[in-house]
């Protein structure tokens, strides 16, 4: 399974890193310096005094060379449509798009890029803050629910 996480902020890096341990996962963003730092250093997750390093691939918007089976959106809500438009080439008729973003109403934007049966809407009780471009502190553990 090929998963892409669009929006490599604190939460996007958390999910991108953890998923990279079990499947082909990439993070996609618009900040070249941050993308370069992720590719050079991997992603470090700190929690309760311990650290773990993961190696998701990182790409600038519009440069991911493959098709995605699942796209997880972690951009700011107002950037969702532009981010999906810039990465439209990764979508197929079978690609699922999941939003775990803050706020409501994202499904209206996602429907511009896929049909309703390929949209997953969820919530998460995970907590994460970014220390730098490739290091996050996972401060809260909780469930992630989607459907």
For each residue, the residues with C-beta under 8 A, 3 or more apart:
1: 23 24 69 70
2: 23 24 25 26 66 67 68 69 70
3: 19 23 24 25 26 68 69 70 71 72
4: 25 26 27 28 64 68 70 71 72 87 90
5: 8 12 15 16 19 25 26 27 28 56 71 72 74
6: 12 27 28 29 61 71 72 73 74 75 83 84 87
7: 11 12 28 29 73 74 75 76 79 83
8: 5 12 13 16 27 28 29 34 35 38 58 74
9: 12 13 74 130
10: 13 14 128 129 130 136
11: 7 14 15 74 100 124 126 128
12: 5 6 7 8 9 15 16 27 29 72 74 75
13: 8 9 10 16 17 27 38 43 45 128 130 134 136
14: 10 11 17 18 45 126 128 136 138
15: 5 11 12 18 19 72 74 100
16: 5 8 12 13 19 20 25 26 27 43 54 56
17: 13 14 20 21 42 43 45 54 56 136
18: 14 15 21 45 54
19: 3 5 15 16 22 23 25 56
20: 16 17 23 25 43 54 55 56
21: 17 18 54
22: 19
23: 1 2 3 19 20
24: 1 2 3
25: 2 3 4 5 16 19 20 56 57
26: 2 3 4 5 16 56 57 58 59 64
27: 4 5 6 8 12 13 16 38 56 57 58 59
28: 4 5 6 7 8 58 59 60 61 64 83 87
29: 6 7 8 12 34 35 58 59 60 61
30: 60 61 83 86
31: 34 35 133
32: 35 36 60
33: 36 37 133
34: 8 29 31 37 38 58 133 134
35: 8 29 31 32 38 39 58 59 60
36: 32 33 39 40 58
37: 33 34 40 41 132 133 134
38: 8 13 27 34 35 41 42 43 56 58 133 134
39: 35 36 57 58
40: 36 37 134
41: 37 38 44 134
42: 17 38 53 54 55 56 134
43: 13 16 17 20 38 53 54 55 56 134 135 136
44: 41 51 52 53 54 134 135 136
45: 13 14 17 18 51 52 53 54 135 136 137 138
46: 49 50 51 131 135 136 137 138
47: 50 52 137 138 139
48:
49: 46
50: 46 47
51: 44 45 46
52: 44 45 47
53: 42 43 44 45
54: 16 17 18 20 21 42 43 44 45
55: 20 42 43
56: 5 16 17 19 20 25 26 27 38 42 43
57: 25 26 27 39
58: 8 26 27 28 29 34 35 36 38 39
59: 26 27 28 29 35 63 64
60: 28 29 30 32 35 63
61: 6 28 29 30 83 86 87
62: 86 87 89
63: 59 60
64: 4 26 28 59 68 87 89 90
65:
66: 2 90
67: 2 90 91 92 95
68: 2 3 4 64 71 90 91 92 95
69: 1 2 3 94 95 96
70: 1 2 3 4 95 96 97 98
71: 3 4 5 6 68 84 87 90 91 95 96 97 98
72: 3 4 5 6 12 15 98 99 100
73: 6 7 80 83 84 97 98 99 100 101 106 110
74: 5 6 7 8 9 11 12 15 100 101
75: 6 7 12 79 80 83 101
76: 7 79 80 101
77: 80 101 102 103 105 106
78:
79: 7 75 76 82 83
80: 73 75 76 77 83 84 99 101 106 109 110
81: 84 85 109 112
82: 79 85 86
83: 6 7 28 30 61 73 75 79 80 86 87
84: 6 71 73 80 81 87 88 91 97 109 110 112 113
85: 81 82 88
86: 30 61 62 82 83
87: 4 6 28 61 62 64 71 83 84 90 91
88: 84 85 91 113
89: 62 64
90: 4 64 66 67 68 71 87 95
91: 67 68 71 84 87 88 95 97 113 114
92: 67 68 95
93: 114
94: 69 118
95: 67 68 69 70 71 90 91 92 114 118
96: 69 70 71 114 118 119 120
97: 70 71 73 84 91 110 113 114 118 119 120
98: 70 71 72 73 119 120 121 122 146
99: 72 73 80 106 107 110 119 120 121 122
100: 11 15 72 73 74 122 123 124 144 146
101: 73 74 75 76 77 80 106
102: 77
103: 77 106
104:
105: 77 108 109
106: 73 77 80 99 101 103 109 110 121
107: 99 110 111 116 119 121
108: 105 111 112
109: 80 81 84 105 106 112 113
110: 73 80 84 97 99 106 107 113 114 119
111: 107 108 114 115 116 119
112: 81 84 108 109
113: 84 88 91 97 109 110
114: 91 93 95 96 97 110 111 118 119
115: 111 118 119
116: 107 111 119
117:
118: 94 95 96 97 114 115
119: 96 97 98 99 107 110 111 114 115 116
120: 96 97 98 99 146 147
121: 98 99 106 107 146 147
122: 98 99 100 144 145 146 147
123: 100 144 145 146
124: 11 100 142 143 144 145
125: 140 141 142 143 144
126: 11 14 138 140 141 142 144
127: 138 139 140 141 142
128: 10 11 13 14 136 137 138 139 140
129: 10 136 137 139
130: 9 10 13 133 135 136 137
131: 46 135 136 137
132: 37 135
133: 31 33 34 37 38 130
134: 13 34 37 38 40 41 42 43 44
135: 43 44 45 46 130 131 132
136: 10 13 14 17 43 44 45 46 128 129 130 131
137: 45 46 47 128 129 130 131
138: 14 45 46 47 126 127 128 141
139: 47 127 128 129
140: 125 126 127 128
141: 125 126 127 138
142: 124 125 126 127
143: 124 125
144: 100 122 123 124 125 126
145: 122 123 124
146: 98 100 120 121 122 123
147: 120 121 122
